């Protein structure tokens, strides 16, 4: 099966805008070896932490303050029963639905950021009916001025695939020995996927080394094209 990088489409004009953020966020890490880091991209909008006693530690302003590696690990253990199995839970991981304001006209898909993908409920249901696997999302807690606002779901994308080592550049550095942070840049021009790491049960997911990169299976791409859904495009990546 072929796999593709998912990118924002340019052929369908839209004026939509979402100004909001998730309710909870894992803080960044203080690391004595590399200085620490905060990740980007990983998000689980279906997670509900309202009954978690420690939820205040994941809300602003506390979540904007760096924590020790030990405290980060403690928070992750509290969260593991509430997130998809195997979730990396990097610092910066967004949890819970996005709350904020929305305006303008939205297409079938909407990229709040290159790594934050929304879809209309209608598009999601069509894709599910077409056999796309593992597609789920959460309605945004969004305020509209329109009397008939669209139903938009932030898609919840698991982290499942890895880069093939052959695409690493000469200056590629291993993760930090203490906190595991990755300080490399995404090798967009040479990117290739490691075949044995690619999922067989979901058709839309995130790249393990770079959670900001969204990947789709050939099944997802074929369904999107057959249904003529807009505001999204794809770039095929080699699989080795």
Backbone as a ProteinNet text record, in pm:
[ID]
protein_1_A
[PRIMARY]
XXXXXXXXXXXXXXXXXXXXXXXXXXXXXXXXXXXXXXXXXXXXXXXXXXXXXXXXXXXXXXXXXXXXXXXXXXXXXXXXXXXXXXXXXXXXXXXXXXXXXXXXXXXXXXXXXXXXXXXXXXXXXXXXXXXXXXXXXXXXXXXXXXXXXXXXXXXXXXXXXXXXXXXXXXXXXXXXXXXXXXXXXXXXXXXXXXXXXXXXXXXXXXXXXXXXXXXXXXXXXXXXXXXXXXXXXXXXXXXX
[TERTIARY]
83.6	0	87.4	43.2	114.7	74.3	163.9	136.3	175.4	106.7	117.3	127.3	199.9	198	75.2	5.7	-118.3	-87.2	-133.4	-105.8	-234.3	-230.2	-346.8	-366.3	-489.6	-521.2	-532.9	-509.6	-514.9	-619.7	-683	-776.1	-916.3	-948.9	-1083	-1074.5	-1117.5	-1109.9	-1198.3	-1147.6	-1228.4	-1177.1	-1267.2	-1233.5	-1237.5	-1247.5	-1262	-1142.5	-1170.9	-1065.2	-1110.6	-1021.4	-1046.9	-941.9	-986.8	-899.1	-928.1	-850.9	-876.6	-766.5	-776.1	-674.8	-741.1	-671.7	-721	-719.2	-804.1	-816.8	-694	-631.1	-519	-397.5	-278.4	-153.5	-45.3	32.1	144.6	257.5	310.5	416.4	544.9	630	762	853	967.9	1060.1	1185.2	1233.1	1367	1460.4	1566.2	1657.6	1800.8	1871.9	2009.4	2106.1	2067.1	2156.3	2140.6	2015.3	1994.9	1926.2	1889.5	1821.6	1670.9	1618.6	1474.9	1407.4	1278.6	1206	1057	984.8	840.6	804.8	727.6	693.4	582.5	542.3	439.6	370.9	239.4	165	76.3	126.9	48.6	-73	-191.2	-314.4	-419.1	-495.5	-602.8	-728.8	-803.6	-917.9	-1034.7	-1040.3	-1151.9	-1130.3	-1012.7	-981	-1056.5	-1111.7	-1183.3	-1111.4	-1058	-984.1	-1060.2	-1188.3	-1263.8	-1265.9	-1249.5	-1250.6	-1111.1	-1006.9	-869.8	-830.5	-797.1	-763.9	-647.4	-551.9	-432.6	-450.2	-572.6	-593	-545.1	-543	-497.4	-351.2	-272.2	-131.6	-116.4	-223.4	-221.2	-294.4	-337.2	-406.4	-314.7	-340.3	-266.7	-303	-209.1	-71	28.8	-15.8	77.7	138	58.4	107.9	212.5	222.8	322.5	457.8	465	589.8	656.4	786.9	859.2	861	863	867	987.5	1021.2	1131.9	1092.3	1193.4	1167.5	1085.3	1110.7	1037.9	890.6	861.6	723	651.3	721.9	664.4	624.3	712.6	681.9	564.6	555.9	443.7	311.5	309	188.2	149.2	248.4	220	155.8	203	144.5	-0.6	-33.2	-171.8	-259.9	-200.3	-277.1	-290.8	-201.5	-199.9	-331.5	-405	-532.5	-638	-613.5	-714.2	-685.3	-570	-531.7	-515.7	-506.8	-488.5	-364.8	-375.3	-263.5	-139.3	-26.2	100	125.4	38.5	58.3	190.3	276.3	405.2	392.4	290.3	268	391.5	432	543.3	502.5	599.5	568.5	502.1	401.6	329	206.3	185.3	68.1	-60	-150.9	-277.8	-381.9	-463.3	-561.9	-697.6	-800.9	-935.6	-970.5	-1099.2	-1144.6	-1095.7	-1081.2	-1042.1	-1160.1	-1131.7	-1232.2	-1191.1	-1285.3	-1252.2	-1357.7	-1314.9	-1405.3	-1377	-1481.6	-1467.4	-1548.2	-1497	-1567.2	-1532.8	-1612.8	-1585.7	-1646.9	-1607.6	-1661.3	-1557.1	-1598.6	-1508.4	-1539.5	-1435.5	-1451.5	-1467.4	-1445.3	-1453.9	-1346.8	-1228.9	-1119.5	-1072.7	-1013.9	-959.3	-834.8	-726.2	-600.9	-588.6	-615.3	-594.6	-445.5	-364.2	-218.6	-183	-63.6	-29.7	-42.9	-41	-48.2	-182.7	-275.4	-405.4	-514.7	-568.6	-661.3	-804.8	-893.2	-1036.4	-1108.4	-1227.7	-1311.6	-1457.5	-1540.5	-1682.9	-1738	-1844	-1904.5	-1948.1	-2001.2	-2047.8	-1932.8	-1816.3	-1701	-1654.7	-1651.8	-1609.5	-1702.9	-1832.7	-1929.1	-1918.2	-1895.3	-1877.9	-1753.4	-1645.8	-1523	-1539.7	-1607.8	-1633.2	-1718.6	-1820	-1905.3	-1826.8	-1721.6	-1638.8	-1533.9	-1530.9	-1439.2	-1310.8	-1295.9	-1175.5	-1174.1	-1060.6	-1050.9	-991.2	-1039.8	-982.8	-1004.4	-1104.4	-1127.6	-1220.1	-1169.7	-1251.2	-1206.9	-1292.7	-1260.2	-1352.4	-1334.2	-1414.1	-1466.7	-1592.9	-1650	-1578.5	-1542	-1481.6	-1584.6	-1542.2	-1628.3	-1610.7	-1672	-1647.2	-1768.9	-1743.2	-1849.7	-1850.6	-1968.6	-1986.3	-2085	-2070.7	-2172.3	-2286.9	-2259	-2359.4	-2471.7	-2594.8	-2709.2	-2705.7	-2633.7	-2625.4	-2478.1	-2409.7	-2266.3	-2242.5	-2131.7	-2098.2	-2056.7	-2073.7	-2025.7	-1885.2	-1786.5	-1646.4	-1586.4	-1516.2	-1449	-1297.8	-1227.4	-1082	-1048.5	-977.5	-947.7	-839.5	-864	-768.1	-678.8	-551.8	-458.6	-355.1	-351.9	-254.6	-116.4	-14.3	124.6	161.6	186.4	201.1	319.4	362.9	465.4	600.6	707.1	842.6	910	1006.7	1092.4	1187.4	1224.6	1327.1	1464.1	1555.8	1687.9	1763.7	1733.7	1806.3	1782.3	1677.2	1647.6	1708.8	1773.4	1835.7	1956.2	1967.8	2079.3	2207.8	2319.7	2450.2	2463	2395.4	2407.3	2296.7	2228	2117.9	2171.5	2105.7	2148.3	2050.9	2102.1	2012.8	1934.7	1821.2	1744.8	1828.7	1792	1862.2	1862.7	1977.6	1991	1910.9	1873.7	1801.3	1651.7	1611.7	1467.4	1406.8	1492.6	1440.1	1401	1434.2	1394.2	1466.9	1396	1449	1469	1593.4	1623.2	1658.9	1625.6	1651.2	1538.4	1566.4	1465.1	1406.8	1282.6	1216	1283.5	1331.6	1399.7	1299.4	1231.6	1119.8	1160.2	1278.7	1319.6	1358.6	1401.2	1447.8	1358	1247.6	1163.2	1118.9	1134	1086.1	1037	942.2	879.3	928.9	938	980.8	859.2	858	738.9	683.2	769.9	721.7	655	669.9	610.4	475.1	436.1	314.1	191	85.6	-30.8	-118.5	-190.5	-286.1	-429.8	-446.3	-580.3	-631	-546.2	-588.5	-536	-610.6	-573.7	-527.5	-526.7	-479.7	-409.8	-283.7	-205	-89.1	-11.4	103.2	234.8	336.4	470.4	535.4	597.2	650.8	759.2	855	966.1	924.1	820.8	773.9	621.4	565.8	419.9	345.4	415.7	351.7	322.9	380.7	361.1	244.8	141.7	25	39.1	12.6	25.7	-109	-128.8	-251.6	-218.1	-301.1	-285.5	-347.8	-315.7	-375.3	-527	-576.4	-721.4	-787.5	-726.1	-780.3	-777.3	-665.3	-649.9	-751.3	-767	-862	-1004.3	-1040.3	-1174.8	-1197.9	-1099.1	-1110.6	-1133.2	-1056.7	-1068.9	-1201	-1243.2	-1369.8	-1488	-1482	-1590.2	-1578.7	-1469.4	-1444.5	-1444.3	-1378.6	-1364.6	-1249.5	-1268.4	-1170.5	-1092.2	-1006.2	-924.5	-817.2	-771.1	-666.9	-591.6	-461.3	-382.6	-279.1	-213	-127.3	3.6	108.6	239.5	286	302.2	342.4	486.3	504.2	636.8	682.7	811.4	862	846.6	823.8	815.8	925.2	1008.3	1122.2	1120.6
-120.1	0	125.6	226.9	353.8	442.5	535	628.8	769.9	867.2	1004.7	1101.9	1209.9	1321.8	1406.7	1449.6	1526.2	1674.7	1752.6	1895.9	1973.7	2100.1	2186	2207.5	2192.3	2213.7	2360.9	2393.8	2533.5	2557.6	2450.7	2466	2506.4	2490.5	2524.2	2646.9	2763.6	2884.6	2871.8	2915.9	2921.3	3034.1	3087.8	3202.5	3166.6	3036.8	2993.1	3026.9	3051.2	3078.7	3029.4	2962.4	2917.6	2979	3052.6	3115.7	3050.6	2948.6	2876.3	2777.4	2711.8	2615	2510.5	2398	2293.6	2340.2	2278.3	2319.5	2281.1	2168.2	2117.5	2092.6	2097.9	2080.1	2026.7	1928.2	1876.7	1979.4	2018.5	2121	2074.2	2170	2139.6	2088.2	2031.9	1967.4	2052.2	2051.9	2101.8	1981.7	1985.1	1871.5	1918.1	1849.7	1886.8	1853.9	1766.9	1727	1816.5	1832.8	1908.2	2042.6	2071.4	2198.2	2184.3	2077	2054.3	2087.7	2057.7	2083.8	2078.2	2134.2	2121.7	2078.6	1973.1	1921	1999.6	1951.5	2019.4	1915.9	1923.4	1837.8	1736.6	1667.6	1561.8	1620.2	1564.2	1616.6	1506.8	1506.1	1409.5	1483.5	1537.1	1622.4	1549	1416	1343.1	1318.8	1351.2	1325	1422.9	1369.1	1450.2	1436.8	1548	1547.2	1617.5	1639.6	1716	1649.3	1516.8	1447.2	1413.3	1465.9	1441.3	1544.4	1502	1598.8	1691.2	1640.1	1719	1801.5	1815.4	1883.1	2027.3	2093.2	2232.7	2245.9	2138.4	2141.8	2144.5	2110.7	2104.1	2222.5	2317.4	2436.2	2556.6	2657.3	2782.5	2845.5	2914.6	2940.9	2831.4	2730	2627.8	2549.7	2519.4	2437.6	2510.2	2642.4	2719.2	2720.5	2665.2	2660.9	2525	2523.7	2398.2	2321.6	2188.6	2104.6	2011.4	1948.9	1853.9	1729.2	1652.8	1529.1	1433.3	1431.5	1343.4	1382.4	1512.4	1557.3	1531.5	1551.3	1520.8	1373.6	1285.2	1142.5	1107.5	1172.5	1147.4	1187.1	1303.4	1348.3	1252.9	1203.3	1110.5	982.2	931.7	809.8	831.8	951.3	983.1	987.7	1027.4	1046	919	822.1	706.3	629.9	612.7	540.9	617.6	744.8	830.3	859.4	817.6	846.6	715.5	720	597.1	519	387.4	301.5	333.5	346.1	371.8	517	608.6	750.4	799.1	865	911.7	1013	1098.2	1202.1	1290.9	1353.7	1447.9	1576.2	1649.4	1783.2	1865.8	1942.1	2020.5	1950.2	1822.4	1749.1	1818.7	1841.9	1907.3	1801.6	1832.4	1737.6	1805.8	1738.7	1794.5	1876.7	1904.5	1978.8	2123	2177.8	2318.1	2407.5	2508.3	2607	2743.6	2815.4	2946.4	2998.2	3080.3	3144.3	3093.2	3089.6	3050	3145.1	3169	3258.5	3219.6	3268.5	3245.8	3117.5	3083.5	2966.6	2855.4	2735.7	2621.5	2520	2452.8	2346.9	2212.3	2105.6	1970.5	1949.1	2006.6	2000.4	2141.9	2157.5	2287.7	2263.8	2332.7	2322.7	2446	2428.3	2538.7	2573	2472.5	2481.5	2365	2362.5	2251.1	2114.5	2110.8	1984.1	1966.7	2059	2049.9	2044.7	1924.5	1900.3	1886.1	1967.3	1960.6	1909.8	1854.8	1811.2	1834.5	1858.5	1871.4	1734.8	1734.9	1608.2	1528.4	1599	1532.7	1461	1527.3	1465.2	1342.2	1351.4	1238	1119.2	1144	1035.6	972.1	1052.8	998.2	909	952.5	874.1	742.8	749.6	627.6	529.7	581	495.2	434.4	503.6	454.8	353.8	324.9	222.9	274.1	406.4	460.7	416.6	366.7	305.8	402.5	389.5	460.6	610	659.2	802.7	847.1	935	987.7	1129.8	1202.9	1340.6	1392.7	1518.6	1582.5	1715.3	1742.1	1871.8	1981.6	2087.3	2199.9	2276.4	2329.4	2415.8	2558.5	2583.5	2705.9	2796.5	2925	3025.5	3088.2	3088.7	3145	3261.4	3352.5	3456.6	3409.3	3313.2	3262.7	3191	3202.4	3133	2984.2	2945.9	2805.6	2764.7	2751.8	2719.9	2577.4	2554.7	2418.2	2331.9	2201.1	2107.5	2063.8	2112.4	2084	1995.4	1891.3	1801.6	1812.5	1830.8	1819.9	1671.3	1627.1	1485.1	1442.6	1329.1	1275.3	1174.6	1208.8	1131.5	1065.3	933.6	860.5	867.3	843.2	843	699.3	667.1	526.8	492.6	580	544.5	607.1	543.5	594.6	625.3	716	740.6	622.3	597.6	496.6	560.1	490.9	549.4	598.7	546.7	587.3	733	794	933.4	1032.7	983.7	1074.1	1142.7	1271.2	1347.5	1321.2	1365.7	1336.3	1392.6	1504.7	1567.1	1523.9	1415	1366	1325.4	1375.2	1347.4	1251.6	1158.3	1069.4	1149	1095.9	1165.7	1185.1	1282.7	1310.6	1184.3	1151.6	1030.4	1035.2	1155.4	1166.5	1183.5	1278.8	1307.8	1259.5	1215.8	1162.3	1265	1391.2	1495.9	1481.8	1519.3	1513.4	1655.8	1693.9	1830.8	1838.9	1735.7	1736.6	1806.5	1847.6	1903.7	1796.4	1813	1716	1713.8	1596.9	1588.3	1579.3	1688.7	1688.5	1637.3	1673.1	1636.8	1489.8	1429	1290.9	1194.6	1243.4	1163	1032.7	923.1	791.1	719.9	629.2	564.1	421.1	376.9	240.9	149.9	57.4	-21.9	-96.2	-158.4	-243.4	-163.8	-30.9	50.5	108.8	92.1	156.8	76.7	145.1	76.2	11.7	-92.7	-160.2	-137.8	-66.8	-50	94	189.7	329.3	384.9	477.3	531.8	677.5	736.2	873.9	880.4	926.4	918.8	1017.8	1023.7	1115.2	1037.6	1105.6	1048.9	1052.5	942	931.4	1034.3	1049.5	1142.7	1288.7	1318.1	1455.7	1454.5	1481.8	1473.1	1578.7	1677.2	1779	1728.1	1613.8	1556.7	1457.1	1482.6	1395.1	1304	1175.6	1076.7	1009.3	966.8	899	777.9	674.3	555.9	580.9	491.7	499.6	487.9	410.2	395.2	530.4	609.2	740.4	832.7	835.4	924.3	887.8	758.9	714.2	755.9	742.8	781	931	1011.4	1157.4	1197	1136.6	1170.6	1121.1	1001.9	947.3	1032.5	1080.7	1162.8	1309.1	1343.1	1479.2	1579.6	1540.3	1630.1	1726.7	1850.9	1953.8	2004	2103	2172.2	2081.8	1982.2	1892.3	1838.3	1811.8	1752.7	1657.2	1580.5	1472.4	1467.9	1423	1401.5	1261.3	1177	1038.5	1032.1	947.3	926	783	762.9	627	541.6	412.9	317.6	214	192	99.3	-3.1
0	0	0	-69.4	-73.9	44.5	81	189.7	145.7	204.8	159.2	277.4	255.7	349.7	318.9	423.5	408.3	422	324.4	320.2	294.7	328.1	303.9	154.7	109.5	-31	-64.3	-189.9	-233	-341.1	-389	-501.7	-458.3	-328.7	-279.4	-190.2	-236.1	-153.3	-29	83.5	204.3	292.7	372.6	456.7	604.2	635.1	773.2	859.7	986.5	1083.6	1221.2	1291.5	1428.3	1518.7	1617.2	1715.4	1849.7	1883.3	2006.5	2035.8	2151.4	2194	2282.1	2298.7	2386.4	2531.3	2610.2	2750.5	2832.5	2797.4	2876.2	2787.6	2848.7	2773.5	2867	2821	2900	2897.4	3013.8	3016.7	2948.6	2915.6	2861.2	2973	2932.6	3026.7	3048.4	3170.8	3201.8	3203.1	3119.5	3110	3133.4	3225.1	3257.4	3145	3051.2	2942.4	2819.2	2770.5	2645.9	2667.3	2789.4	2818.4	2823.7	2764.8	2768.3	2637.2	2631.3	2507.8	2530.3	2434.2	2426.9	2287.2	2274	2143.4	2076.1	1957.5	1880	1791.5	1784.4	1693.5	1762.1	1863.8	1926.4	1998.6	1973.8	2032.9	2040	2150.1	2170.2	2214.2	2117.9	2151.1	2216.5	2207.4	2268.4	2418.3	2470.7	2611.1	2702.2	2811.1	2910.4	3044.3	3094.6	3221.1	3333	3315.1	3414.6	3552.1	3556.7	3685.3	3735.6	3669.2	3712.1	3817.9	3941.1	4047.2	4010.9	3931.6	3897.7	3770.7	3721.1	3591.7	3591.7	3708.6	3714.5	3672.9	3689.8	3650.5	3498.9	3427.1	3281.1	3217.6	3299.2	3250.9	3258.9	3174.7	3188.1	3322.8	3391.1	3348	3384.3	3465.9	3510.7	3394.5	3292.2	3181.7	3097.9	3113.4	3039	3108.4	3229.9	3304.9	3287.4	3264.2	3250.6	3382	3371	3490.5	3481.3	3591.7	3592.4	3513.6	3473	3400.7	3486.1	3616.6	3706.9	3715.3	3721.9	3728.1	3596.2	3485.8	3354.3	3346.1	3390	3385	3475.8	3589.6	3681.1	3615.3	3549.6	3481.9	3370	3296.4	3186.2	3237.3	3351.1	3406.1	3447.4	3494.7	3529.3	3404.9	3292	3169.6	3086.6	3102.9	3013.9	3007.1	3116.7	3104.7	3025.8	2996	2933.3	2786.1	2736.6	2598.2	2521.7	2388	2311.1	2355.4	2352.8	2392.8	2310	2379	2310.6	2275.6	2317.4	2286	2345.8	2267.1	2319.4	2433.2	2427.5	2528.7	2545.6	2438.1	2445.2	2517.4	2570.9	2621.8	2511.8	2547.6	2448.5	2393.8	2430.5	2383.4	2428.7	2334	2361.6	2398.4	2498.8	2549.2	2561.8	2513.9	2521.6	2399.3	2381.5	2263.6	2263.2	2143.5	2127.7	2164.6	2243.4	2282.5	2228.5	2169.5	2114.8	2020	1925.2	1829.3	1688.3	1607.5	1467.3	1380.3	1260.7	1169	1025.9	931.5	790.6	737.4	616.6	547	544.5	583.2	593	483.9	435.3	337.6	404.9	330	386	492.1	469	565.3	596.8	715.6	754.4	838.8	802.9	878.3	967.7	1096.7	1190.8	1197.3	1186.8	1168.2	1076.9	1018.2	930.1	997.4	1131.1	1204.6	1278.3	1262	1329.4	1224	1202.8	1093.1	1144.4	1086.9	1115.4	991.2	1013	901.8	938.4	838.9	864.9	904.7	985.7	1025.7	902.8	802.9	681.7	611.5	603.2	537.8	614.9	746.8	829.6	809.5	811.5	794.3	656.3	552.9	418.5	411.5	473.4	471.5	548.9	661.3	738.2	657.7	590.9	507.7	391.3	347.3	237	282.2	412.7	463.1	523.2	539.6	603.5	749.7	793.9	926.6	1030	1154.2	1267.5	1267.8	1195.7	1186.2	1298.7	1384.1	1493.7	1524.6	1592.7	1625.7	1732.9	1768.7	1871.9	1820.3	1846.3	1811.6	1888.1	1818.8	1886.6	1969.1	2081	2162.9	2110.7	1996	1920.8	1918.8	1927	1921.3	1781.9	1719.1	1585.5	1592.8	1500.2	1484.8	1396.4	1310	1217.5	1291.9	1239.9	1299.1	1268	1164.6	1124.8	1113.1	1226.5	1221.6	1173.4	1105.3	1060.7	1179.5	1165.3	1266.9	1228.1	1302.5	1272.1	1380.2	1336.7	1428.7	1410.8	1523.4	1519.1	1517.5	1415.4	1401.1	1500.1	1563.9	1660.8	1589.3	1575	1494.1	1584.3	1582.3	1661.2	1596.9	1677.2	1630.8	1599.9	1471.3	1435.6	1344.3	1256	1157.6	1187.5	1137.2	1156.2	1022.9	1027.7	912.7	893.4	768.4	740.3	764.3	832.7	862.8	740.5	623	503.3	466.2	519.9	484.6	582.6	689.7	785	720.8	743.4	688	766.5	711.8	772.2	913.1	940.1	1072.7	1168	1136.8	1220.2	1358.1	1463.1	1599.2	1668.2	1749.5	1823.8	1929.2	1976.4	2080.6	2205.9	2285.3	2410.7	2497.7	2556.1	2635.8	2765.5	2809.8	2937.1	2916.5	2831.3	2819.7	2688.7	2593.4	2468.3	2365	2386.3	2292.7	2159.1	2053.2	1917.2	1867.1	1843.3	1801.4	1652.7	1576	1432.3	1357.3	1234.7	1147.8	1056.8	1018.4	931.5	794.5	748.2	618.3	503.2	476.6	381.9	243.6	196.4	61.8	48.9	158.4	152.4	230.3	283.2	372.4	306.7	380.3	339.7	465	449.1	563	579.1	705.2	736	730.5	637.2	606	726.3	807.6	916.7	1029	1029.6	1135.6	1095.9	971	923.1	965.7	1010.3	1066.8	960.2	1003.2	916	962.5	1075.1	1131.4	1129.2	1092.7	1080.3	948.7	889.7	759.2	764.1	883	899.1	1033.4	1035.4	1158.5	1151.7	1260	1267.9	1259.2	1209.6	1201.7	1339.9	1379.3	1516.1	1545	1455.3	1482.3	1474.9	1396.7	1379.5	1381.9	1499.9	1516.8	1436.6	1385.1	1301.8	1160.9	1124.4	990.6	996.1	915.3	908	786	806.8	701.2	673.8	550	509.9	426.1	440.3	356.4	219.9	128.3	-5.3	1.8	98.1	113.8	144.2	233.2	267.4	146.3	76.6	-39.1	-147.9	-172.7	-274.7	-238.3	-110.8	-66.2	-81.2	-43.8	-56.6	-201.5	-291.9	-433.9	-491.4	-452.3	-502.8	-457.1	-332.9	-277.9	-318.4	-384.9	-431.8	-315.5	-207.6	-92.9	-119.5	-78.3	-110.1	9.8	-16.6	83.7	144.2	65.6	114	-8.3	11.2	-96.2	-37.1	-123.2	-76	-153.5	-83.8	-146.7	-112.7	-214.2	-188.3	-133.6	-32.6	26.2	-2.7	-29.5	-51.8	73.8	55.6	165.9	144.6	246.7	234.9	348.5
[MASK]
++++++++++++++++++++++++++++++++++++++++++++++++++++++++++++++++++++++++++++++++++++++++++++++++++++++++++++++++++++++++++++++++++++++++++++++++++++++++++++++++++++++++++++++++++++++++++++++++++++++++++++++++++++++++++++++++++++++++++++++++

